[in-house]
């Protein structure tokens, strides 16, 4: 069963965006970034794509 996130459709804060950029640049996997930000993998993927970030899919 997939994890449920209570933050459904909440706006990204500037701190979360900065953390996303930092973790993506370190080469962290999508699943690890999503867990660190307590957001769904899909949410992280969409935000990263919008910010032109590349994220490792699996590691």
C-alpha positions as CSV (number, residue, x, y, z in Angstrom):
1,X,0.0,0.0,0.0
2,X,1.4,3.4,-1.0
3,X,2.1,6.0,1.7
4,X,-0.5,8.7,2.2
5,X,0.5,12.3,2.3
6,X,-1.6,14.8,4.2
7,X,-0.1,17.7,2.3
8,X,-2.2,17.1,-0.8
9,X,-2.1,20.1,-3.2
10,X,-0.3,22.4,-0.8
11,X,1.9,25.1,-2.2
12,X,5.7,24.7,-2.1
13,X,7.4,26.9,0.4
14,X,10.7,28.7,-0.6
15,X,12.5,26.5,2.0
16,X,11.2,23.3,0.3
17,X,12.2,24.5,-3.1
18,X,15.7,25.3,-1.9
19,X,15.9,21.9,-0.3
20,X,14.7,20.2,-3.5
21,X,17.4,22.0,-5.5
22,X,20.1,21.1,-3.0
23,X,19.1,17.4,-2.8
24,X,18.7,17.1,-6.6
25,X,22.2,18.6,-7.1
26,X,23.6,16.1,-4.7
27,X,22.3,13.3,-6.9
28,X,19.7,11.9,-4.4
29,X,17.1,9.5,-5.8
30,X,13.5,10.7,-6.4
31,X,12.1,8.4,-3.6
32,X,14.6,9.8,-1.0
33,X,13.9,13.4,-2.0
34,X,10.1,12.8,-1.7
35,X,10.5,11.3,1.7
36,X,12.8,14.1,2.9
37,X,10.3,16.7,1.8
38,X,7.2,14.6,2.9
39,X,5.7,15.0,-0.5
40,X,4.7,12.4,-3.1
41,X,7.1,11.3,-5.8
42,X,4.8,12.7,-8.4
43,X,4.7,16.1,-6.7
44,X,8.5,16.2,-6.5
45,X,8.8,15.1,-10.1
46,X,6.4,17.8,-11.4
47,X,8.2,20.5,-9.4
48,X,11.6,19.4,-10.5
49,X,10.6,19.4,-14.1
50,X,9.1,22.9,-13.8
51,X,12.4,24.1,-12.3
52,X,14.5,22.3,-15.0
53,X,16.1,19.9,-12.4
54,X,17.2,16.4,-13.2
55,X,16.6,13.8,-10.5
56,X,17.9,10.3,-10.3
57,X,15.0,7.9,-10.6
58,X,16.3,4.9,-8.7
59,X,19.4,4.3,-6.6
